[in-house]
Amino acid sequence: MDEKLKVYDEKMTKTISNLNSELASIRAGRANPHVLDKLTVEYYGASTPLQQVANVSVPEARMIQIQPWEKSLLKEIERAILMSDVGINPTNDGSTIRLIFPELTEERRKELVKDVKKKGEAAKIAVRNIRRDGNEALKKLKGSEISEDGIKDLEEALQKITDKYIAEVDKAVEVKSEEVLTV
């Protein structure tokens, strides 16, 4: 691959990994500890990720168990969960917090699929914007050391890279939609 296109390929790769992490945070009936990835807890005056102050495990298919390393953090963790967009009320038994995921209704599943598709569309737009930036940068090279045919070849290569990443986005969205819709 041409050095001039490598930058755009890396940016598109980052877009895909960002999409995958966003899709991982969407719950699909089963308990997935990644729904808590963006959760931060106030710990000695600093905002700290939940995974750094507690042990997060999945003892059953529809339950997440959070066991803080300091019992004094139970209230803070509970408050963080209630204030987040997880949408589940935590159960505190004095030493651990349990999140029990209810079965998703058909209506909720369809809403989640719409959300998945929206995130996929946003990723496609990001990939296309990267392609546009690349094409603009290539057009600025017109009067320099590269011929017009060379620029055309680079634009075509950039389009092929874009098509590859758009197909990856479509596949990721398809897989996640299937996962959400399976009962």
BELQUISUL-V709521 format. One record per residue. N is the residue number from 0. RES is the residue in one letter. PHI is phi as a letter, one per 40 degrees, with the letter a starting at -180 (NA if undefined). OMEGA is omega in degrees with one decimal (none if undefined). D_CENTER is the distance of its C-alpha to the mean C-alpha in Angstrom with 1 decimal. Layout:
N;RES;PHI;OMEGA;D_CENTER
N;RES;PHI;OMEGA;D_CENTER
This chain:
0;M;NA;179.9;27.4
1;D;c;-179.6;28.9
2;E;d;-177.6;28.1
3;K;c;-177.7;27.6
4;L;c;-176.7;24.7
5;K;d;-179.6;23.0
6;V;d;-177.4;21.5
7;Y;c;176.3;19.9
8;D;c;179.2;18.7
9;E;c;179.3;17.0
10;K;c;179.6;15.3
11;M;c;177.3;14.1
12;T;c;177.7;12.9
13;K;c;177.9;10.8
14;T;c;179.5;9.4
15;I;c;-179.6;8.6
16;S;c;175.5;7.1
17;N;c;177.8;4.8
18;L;c;-178.8;4.3
19;N;c;179.3;4.4
20;S;c;176.5;2.5
21;E;c;-179.9;1.7
22;L;c;179.6;4.5
23;A;c;-178.0;5.7
24;S;c;177.0;6.3
25;I;c;-176.3;8.4
26;R;c;-175.1;11.7
27;A;b;176.7;14.0
28;G;g;178.5;17.4
29;R;c;176.9;17.2
30;A;c;-179.7;16.4
31;N;b;-176.8;13.2
32;P;c;179.8;13.3
33;H;c;177.2;9.6
34;V;c;-179.2;10.1
35;L;c;-174.7;12.1
36;D;d;-175.6;10.0
37;K;c;-176.9;10.2
38;L;c;175.8;13.8
39;T;b;-176.7;16.7
40;V;b;176.1;20.3
41;E;c;-175.5;23.4
42;Y;b;-176.1;25.2
43;Y;f;175.7;28.5
44;G;g;-179.9;27.6
45;A;b;176.5;24.3
46;S;c;-173.0;20.8
47;T;b;176.5;19.5
48;P;d;-177.1;16.3
49;L;d;-177.6;17.2
50;Q;c;-179.0;17.0
51;Q;c;-179.7;19.6
52;V;b;-177.7;22.1
53;A;a;175.1;21.9
54;N;c;-179.1;21.6
55;V;b;-178.9;18.9
56;S;b;178.9;20.0
57;V;b;-177.8;20.0
58;P;c;178.1;23.8
59;E;b;-175.3;23.7
60;A;c;-176.2;21.5
61;R;b;-180.0;20.9
62;M;b;171.9;21.2
63;I;b;179.0;19.4
64;Q;b;-179.8;22.0
65;I;b;-179.6;21.7
66;Q;b;-178.6;24.7
67;P;c;179.4;25.0
68;W;c;174.0;27.2
69;E;b;-177.6;29.3
70;K;c;179.9;30.5
71;S;c;-178.8;30.7
72;L;c;-176.8;26.9
73;L;d;-177.8;26.9
74;K;c;179.7;27.5
75;E;c;180.0;25.0
76;I;c;179.3;22.2
77;E;c;179.8;23.5
78;R;c;-179.6;23.5
79;A;c;179.7;19.9
80;I;c;-179.6;18.8
81;L;c;-178.0;21.1
82;M;c;-177.4;20.0
83;S;c;179.2;16.2
84;D;c;179.3;14.7
85;V;c;176.1;14.5
86;G;g;179.7;17.7
87;I;b;177.3;19.7
88;N;c;179.7;22.9
89;P;c;175.5;23.3
90;T;b;-176.3;26.5
91;N;b;179.5;28.2
92;D;b;177.7;31.1
93;G;g;178.0;32.2
94;S;b;178.8;30.5
95;T;b;174.1;27.1
96;I;b;178.4;24.7
97;R;b;173.2;23.6
98;L;b;-179.5;21.0
99;I;b;-177.7;22.3
100;F;c;177.0;20.0
101;P;c;174.4;22.3
102;E;c;179.4;22.4
103;L;c;175.6;20.5
104;T;c;179.5;23.0
105;E;d;179.6;23.1
106;E;c;-179.5;22.6
107;R;c;177.8;19.4
108;R;c;-179.7;18.0
109;K;c;176.1;18.8
110;E;c;179.9;17.2
111;L;c;178.1;13.9
112;V;c;176.8;14.4
113;K;c;179.2;15.1
114;D;c;178.2;11.9
115;V;c;-178.8;10.0
116;K;c;177.9;12.5
117;K;c;178.9;12.2
118;K;c;177.7;8.6
119;G;c;179.2;10.0
120;E;c;177.8;13.0
121;A;c;178.5;11.5
122;A;c;178.2;10.1
123;K;c;179.3;13.7
124;I;c;178.9;15.3
125;A;c;179.7;13.7
126;V;c;-179.9;15.0
127;R;c;177.7;18.3
128;N;c;177.2;18.7
129;I;c;177.7;18.5
130;R;c;-179.9;21.1
131;R;c;177.9;23.2
132;D;d;178.9;23.2
133;G;c;179.5;24.3
134;N;c;178.1;27.0
135;E;c;179.1;28.3
136;A;c;179.6;28.6
137;L;c;179.2;30.4
138;K;c;178.9;32.8
139;K;c;179.9;33.7
140;L;c;-171.4;34.9
141;K;d;-176.2;37.5
142;G;c;-174.5;40.6
143;S;c;-172.8;39.8
144;E;c;-176.5;40.3
145;I;b;179.4;38.3
146;S;c;179.0;40.1
147;E;c;177.0;38.9
148;D;c;177.4;38.5
149;G;c;178.3;36.3
150;I;c;178.0;34.1
151;K;d;179.1;34.0
152;D;c;178.9;33.0
153;L;c;178.4;30.2
154;E;c;178.0;28.9
155;E;c;178.1;29.1
156;A;c;177.9;27.2
157;L;c;178.1;24.5
158;Q;c;177.8;24.4
159;K;c;177.6;24.2
160;I;c;179.7;21.2
161;T;d;179.8;19.5
162;D;d;179.9;20.5
163;K;c;-177.6;19.1
164;Y;c;176.2;15.5
165;I;c;177.4;15.9
166;A;c;176.7;17.0
167;E;c;178.4;14.0
168;V;c;180.0;11.7
169;D;d;-179.2;14.3
170;K;c;179.7;14.4
171;A;c;179.5;10.8
172;V;c;179.5;11.2
173;E;c;-179.0;14.6
174;V;c;-178.5;13.8
175;K;c;178.3;11.3
176;S;c;177.4;14.1
177;E;c;-179.5;16.7
178;E;c;-179.0;15.2
179;V;c;-175.4;15.0
180;L;c;179.4;18.5
181;T;c;-176.9;20.2
182;V;c;none;22.4
